Amino acid sequence: MDSLCPLTDSSRDTTHNHLTLGAMLRAFLPLLKLGKHKLRVLWHLAACGTPQLGANLFACPHCPHRHWAPRSCGDRHCPRCPATKSWQWLEKQTRSLLPIPYYHCVFTLPAELNSLVLTNQRRLYPLLFECAAQSLLQFGRNRLHGDLGITAVLHTWGQKLDFHPHLH
């Protein structure tokens, strides 16, 4: 909100003068020949942060005035909107962490076992969790001389949307 008030130093930022994705889309979308769905999403992104989507009125903590701020589109494809939500979520999660070291491990099954896993998911997924947990707990006892806390999440697809069961 600091950037809305002309009395604060941070509001003198000139980022609004830089070329943005929305500005480029507004300039070139009329020239593109795309499908209806793609055009609708791109026009939505082009309108992000402009008066076209309306505005919110904020009471300023720095001056007695109220300031208008254009609304964001909130589209999942928008590089601006989810980034803010992601940072807010991450900041909230970080506040709940204990002041201890955290490590990220991934346990992946060999691709040769994929067909076996697909036909026996109810038996093999719990087994994957159990094996990963036992490996980590044994490592903690033997190498770190302590007990580890573990949170595991199963992912069944890779980045290329292929079947790729693994635990984080």
N, C-alpha and C positions, 0 to 999 in steps of 0.2 A: 504494500500500500504506500510505502514511502515514495515510490516513483510517480504516484498520482499527484502529489503536492508540489507546487512550484517553489515552496519555501525550503525544501530539503535538498541537500547537495546531490543525493543519489538520483533525483528526478532530472538532473541536467544531462543524464546519459543520452547519447544520441543514437541508441540502437534502433529507435523507430525510423531513423533515416536510412538504415541499411536495407539492402535487398533481402526480402524474405521469401519463403516458399509461397505464401499467400499472394504476394505481389507478383511473382512470376506466373502463378496459376491464373490470376486475374488478367494478366497481359496475354497469355498464350492459349488459354483454354478455348476461346472461340475459334481458334485455328485447328484444333485437334478433332480428329474423327475417331471417336471411341464409342464403346457400347454404352447403353443407357445407365447401367449400374456404375461403371467406372466414372462416367461424367458426373453423376450425382454425388459420388464420394469426393471427387476433385473439386466440384463447386462448393461443397460443404467446407473443405479445407481452405479454399480461397476466401471464404467468408469469415474464417476464424479471426477473432480479434478486431473485427470491423463493426461499425454501427448496424450493418445488415442483420446481425444476430441479436440486436438489442444491446442494452447496457445495464450495469448495476450502479446504484448510487451508494457511495461510501461516506461515512462521517470521518473526517480527517483528524488524527490525533495530534497533528502538528500545527493546525490552524483552525479557525472557527468555520471554515467552509466545508461544503460537501463536494465531492468529485465524482464525475462519471467515469466508469471503466467499461470498455466494450466486453461483451461476453465471449468466452471461448466456445469452440464447437463441441469439444468433448469427444470427438470421433476417435475410435481406436487406431485409425490410420494416421492421425495427425501427429507429427513429430514434436509438436509443442505441448499439446494437452496431456497425453499420458505421462510425459516426462515429469511434469509438475506433480501429478498424482503419485507416480512411482517414488519420487524423492520424498514426498510427504509420508508415504507408507514406510519407506526405508528408515526415515528419521524416527518415526514412532516405534518401529521394531527395535532399532538400535538402543533407544532409551530403556528398553526392557531387558537388555543383555546384562549378564553378570560380568564383573571386571576380571575375566579369565580368558586365556587363549582359546580360540575356536579353530577347528580344522574342517575342511571339506574333503570328503573321500567319496569316490565313486566305485561301486562294485558292478561290473558288467559281466553278463554271461557270454560265453563264446557263441558266435553266430551259428556254429554247427548244431547248437542245442535249440535253436529257434522253433523248429517244427515240433520238437518234443514239448517245449514250454507251451506252445499254442494249444496243444491237445490235452495238456495236464495242468492248466493254470491254477486250479484250486489247491493242488498239492505242491507245485513247484514254487509259487510265489512265497508262501509262508516259509518254505525251506530256504529260499534265497535270503529272506530277512533273518532267519535264525543263524545261517552260516555267517552272514556279514556281521551280525551282532556278536557272535561268539569270537570271531576273528579280532574284532576291535576290543572286546573285553579282555581277551587273552593278551593282546598287545599292551593294553594299559597296565595289566597286572605285572607282566614280565619285564617290559621295557621302562615304563613310567612309574612303576611301583605304586599304583593307585587304581581307583575305579573310575571308569569313564561314564559320562552321560551321553546317550545316543538318541538322535532323532533321525529316522530314515523315511524317505519318500520314494515310492516306486514310480518310475517312468517306463512306459512300455513302447514309446516311439522316439526315434532320433530326430535330429534337426531336419533331415530330408524326408520326414514322415514315413520312414521305413520301420518295420518291427525291430525294436532294439531294447529288450528289457534290461533295465539297470536301476540300481539304487543310488540315491544321493544321500 
